[in-house]
Amino acid sequence: MSIGSKLARATGAVAVLLAFALALVAAPTSQAAGRIAVHKNRNLGTATCVKQRPAARAKRVARRVGQKGRCRRTRTVASSAPAPSLYWGTWAGSQFTGEEAPWDMSAVSRYESTVGKQLSLLHFSSPFANCSSSDCSYYPFPSQAMENIRGHGAIPFFSWASQALGGGLDQPDFQLSDVIAGDFDGYIQEFAEEAHSWGHPFFLRFNWEMNGDWFPWSEGVNGNNPGEYVAAWRHVHDIFNSVGATNATWVWCPNVDPGGKFLDLGSLYPGDEYVGWTCLDGYNWGTNPVSPRGWSTFDQLFEKTYRTITETIAPTKPMIIGEVGSTEVGGSKAGWIKEMVEALPVKYPRVRGVMWFDKWIEDMDWPLDSSSSATQAFAEAVQRPAYMANSYSSLAEGPVQPPA
């Protein structure tokens, strides 16, 4: 989902601020139409636009995607060691105060009052630009929003996308090849310099859910070729490093793929030297009429892709769950939350952070207040000592490390 509401497969017209990221199973069926409608509002929300720059050069398209499978190591046995500590938080919607956090931090206070504990992560997002007028307005580094989160004692988790707000899936001025060719270098460098000037640690989730086909930065859509995702990621990462913005911890975040329908993850991984943490997004859509897919347990959604990443692609990297949510329709949401909490320390020891997607999008009942039982289940979960509270205002400089 996303910064205010999740962008999605085709459009992404979240005006004002936050709204970003979800991603689902792409299929040329009636479910696909449902997903497009939801993704339309799942992502992209932003900070204040101030700089005027011409749009990047336009290009043409039509390319194919070919991916190879990868071998996987034998599954490791779950450890009997004590449960690891986890950062926890949310991507909160506007239902609390009428404006999303981190611009209105009272929304965080309202959220925390429902679960009885102060969070240690807060998720928000922004695209590169808003191109609704003749010239694109580019979004600057959100220093004030970052400072709002840090002042609360939490760690900012920022999703940043190489696209224009409201541009849909076909954005010829925002292809991966444009990023690689340096069309946005001036903007990216200025953004990175502002991040360096702010100076404090934050998570940077760049161009997430890239293994699907609902965002314009995925290979196989918007004229993007195989191999360009990694090249674009490395190009942007190198600009950050060149200006000393090492306070950004780079998060590589595909969507869960229990059915093996999406692009091969190995071909999309930028490499250990370019990634700080890995990540996964996943949602249980149940039988919600918005896009019914059948009830899926947390394990059914996450286990296969988790194993692929932690056993084969990036076995040394900590992982964070960038977005997770469940509907009430088709099963017990409270039971689903309890299952997730019980499974994480036993089956998913590399996961060291988790963020619930708490936005009402296209009638999808992701927020915890969809029922008192769901709220209570989550509240009981985060009371556990393993779930860290907001004690990170003075987090040490440099990349964000897993909680002790």
N, C-alpha and C positions, 0 to 999 in steps of 0.2 A: 504494500500500500504505500501511501506517501505523505508528503508534507502537507497536509491539509486534507487530502483525499488522494487516493492513488491515481496517478496519470493513467496509464493503461495502454491497452493494445492499440487504440487508434487515436483518440484525441488527447485530452489532458488540459482542460481549461479551468484550472483552479485559479481564480483571480486573487488578489491580495496575498496571503502568505502561504505557509506550509501546505503541502499535500503531495504525497509521493507513494509509492512503491508496491505493489502486490504482484503476483504473477501466478498464472495457473497453467493448467494443462491445455495446451493448444490442440484443438481438434476441429476439423472442418465439419462441425455438426451444430445443432442448436445450442449446445453448450458454449461453443465458440462465440456466438452472438451475445450470450449472457456475460461471458468474460469480458468482451470488448466494452459492454455497457458499464461494467463495474470498474475496469481498469481506467476508463475514461476519467474517473474522478479519484482514483486511488492515489496518485502521486503528486508531484510538483506543487509546491507552495513556495513562497519566496520572501526574501527580505526586500527592503526598499530599493527600487531601481534608480540609479542616478547617472550612470555614464552613457553617453550616446556614441555608438560606433556603427559603421556600416556593416551590413550582414556579410557573412563570409561568402566566398565565391560559390556559385551554384554548379552542380554537376549532374551527370546522368548516370544511369544505373544498370540494372539487370545483370545480376550475377548469381551464381549458385553456391550452395553450401555442401561440402563433402567432408565428413568427419570419420575418423577411425576410432574403434573401440580401444580400451586399455585393459591390460591384465590387472587383476587385483590380488593383493596379498591375502593370506589366510586370516580369517577373523581372529582377533585377539580375545582372550577371556577377560571379562570384567574384573577390575581390581577390587580387592576387599579393603583397600585403604579408606580412611575417613573421607566423607563427602567433601569435594573441593568447594571453596568459596566461589560465589558468583556475584558479579554486578547484576543489577536488575533495574528495569525501568519501563518506559512506555513511549509510544508515539501517540500523544493525546490529541483529541479533536476539540472542536469549539463548543461542544455541548456543555462544558462546565461553566464558562463565563461569557461565551459569545465570541471569544478570540482565543486562538491557539497559543499554547506555550511554544517557545520561550519568550514570545513578545509580551504575553500576559502570564506572569509567573504565579498569579493567584489561581490559575487553572491547575497548576501543579499541586498547590496546597489543597485544593478541592479534591483532586485525584487521590492524594495521599491520605486524606481524611476518610476516604471510602475503604482503603485497605489497611489503615492503621500503621503505616511505616513510611519513612522517607526514602525516596528512591536514590539510586546512585548513577543512573543513566537517564538522559533525556534525548529523544530522537527528533530531528527536524530536517528539512531539506530545501533545496533550491536547484533550478536549472541554471544553465549559463545565462540565458537571456529571455527577455520578453520582446517578441517581434510582431506584436499586434499592430504597430504603426509602421510607417515606411522605413524607419531606421530602428535597428534593434537596440534596446536598452539592456545593458549588461549588469547583472547583479554583483555587487561588491562582496568581499568577505564579511560575514555577519558578526562583526566584533562585539556589538552590544548584546546580541542574542547569546553569543558564546559566554560573555561576561555574566549575563543573567544566570546562566546554568551553573557556571563556576561559583558564583556567589552563593548559590543554593547548596553548594557542597557536592554537586553531581558532576559527571563527566559528559561533555557534549558528544553526541553521536550525530554526525552531519552527513547526509546523503546529497551528493552533488552530481548533476547529470549534464552531459554534453549535448544539450538540446535547447530548443526554444519552448517557452511556456505556451500551451495551446496549439502547438504546431502539428499534433497528430503523429502518425507513424511515418509518413512520407515527408522528410525534411531535407531536401537536397543541399541546403546551405549548412547542414549540421551532420554531415556524414563522417564516419571514422577517418576516411582519407583526408578530410579537411583538417582534422586534429593533427594527424600525422604530418601533413604538409606544412604545418606551422601557421595556418590561417588564424588561429586563436592565441598564438604565443604571447602577444602583448597583453591580452586580457588575463590569461592564465598566470603570467609572470607577476602582474600587478596583484592578482588575487593571492598568489603565494607569498608575495612580499608583505601583504597585509596580515596574512596568517602568521608569518614570522614575527612581525611587529607585535601582534597580540601576545605571542610567546608561550602560551600555556598548552598542555597536552589536550588533544581531542582526537576522536575517531573520525576518519574520512572514508566514507563508503562511496566509491566512485563507480558510476555506471553499473548498477546492480542488476540482478536477475537476467544477466546477459545470455544465459543458455536458453531462454525462451525467445519468443518472436513478437512480443507486445510492446517493446520499446525501440526507439529509432537508433539506438546504439548497438543493437544485436546484429551479428553477422547473418546475412541472408535476407535482411530487410533494408529498406532505405538505401539501396545501392552499396551496402557494406559487403566486403569480400572476406573469405576465410583468411585468418591470420591478422586481420586489421585490428581486432579488439585488443590483442596483446600489444601490438605496436603502438596503438593510441594510448593505452594505459601507461606503458613505459615512457612514452614521450612526455605525458603530463607529470608523471612521477619525477622524471629527471629535471624538469623545470623547478619543481618544489625543492629538490635537493640542491640545485644550483644557487638558490637564493638563501639556503640555510633553513628552510621551513621543515625541520625535522621534528617539530612538535606535532605534525600530522601523522597519525598511525593509520596506515592504509589497510582498508578492509575489503577483501574480495568476496562477493556475496551472490552466489547463484541461487536459483530457486530449487526447492526439493524436486526430485524427479523419480518418484517411486516406480513409474511405468516405463522408464527409459525412453521417453518420447522426445527429449530435448537434445540440444547440441552436446557433443562430447566435452566434458569438463577439462580433460587433460589439455586439449588444444586451446583452451581459453584461459589457462592459468599463466599469469605473467612471470612467475618464477619467485623463489623464496626471497631473493634480494629485493623484490619489488612489492612484497606483501608482508604486512605485519600480523594480521589476524585473518583467518578464514571466517566464513559466515554462511548461514542458511536462512531462507525465508520459507514459510509454509503455512497453509491454512486448511482447516477442515470445513468444507462448504456444506457437508451433510446433504439434506434434502431440501434446503432452502430454495423456494421457487425462483429466486433471482438467478440461480445457476446450480441446479441440483446435480450432484456428482456421487452421491452415496456417502454414508458416514465412514470416515477414516480415522483410525486411532492415531495418536502421536507417533507411535512406532511405525505404523504403516506409511506415514508420510515422510518421516525423517531418517529412519534407520539405514536404508540402502544408500542414500546420497551421503550421509554422514560417514559411513564406512568407506565409500569411494574416496572421499577427501582425506580422511584421517589415516587410512591404511596405504594409500597409493599416491595421491597428488601432493599433499602437504602434511606429512605425518608429524612434523615437528612444530607446527603452528597451533596456537590456541584458537578456539572457535567461539563465535558469538552468534546468537539467534537474533537477527536484525528485525524480523517481523514474524509474529505468530498470532493466530487467532482461531476461534472456533464459533460456529453458529450454535443456536439452541435447537435447531430443527433437525430431527432425525435421531436424537440420542440425548445423553445428559452432558451438558456443557460443564457443569461442576465436576462430574466424573472425569471428563476429558482433561480438565486442568489438574486434577489430582494425579491422574496417570502420568501427565507430563512431568510434574514435580518429582514423582517417585522414580521415573525412568532416568531423568537427567544425571544424577550422580552415579547411577549403577551402569547404565548402558552408554552414556555419553560423557565420559570424563574429560574430553577435550573441550567441552562447552564450558566457558567461564563467564558467560553473560547471556541475558535473555531480556527481550523487550516485547511486551504485549501491544498489539495494535488496537488502540482504543478509540476508533472512529466509526461513526455511523456512515456507511457509504452505500448508496443505491439500495437502501433497505436491508443491507447486510448487517446483522446484529453482532458485530465483532466486540463492542465495548463490554466491559465486565458488568455494567449495571443493566444488562439485558435481563438479569434475574438476580434475586437476592442470594440464591444458592451459588451462582457463579462468582459473585462478589466475595462471598464468604470463603469459598474454596481457594480463591487466589490470595485473599487476606491471610488465611491460615498458612498458606505455602510460604509467603515471604516473611512470616514471623520467624522462620527457622534461622538460626545464627549464620548459616551458610550464605544467606542473601544479604549482601552488604548494604548498609545505609549510607546517607550522604555525608561522608567524612573526607571528601576529596578536593576541598578548596585549595589545598596546598600540595596537590599532587606533584611529585618530582618531575622535573623537566625531562624531555625526551619522550620516546614512544611509550604508549600506555602498556603497562605490564598486567598480567592476570592478578586478581586480588590474592593477597596472602592468606 
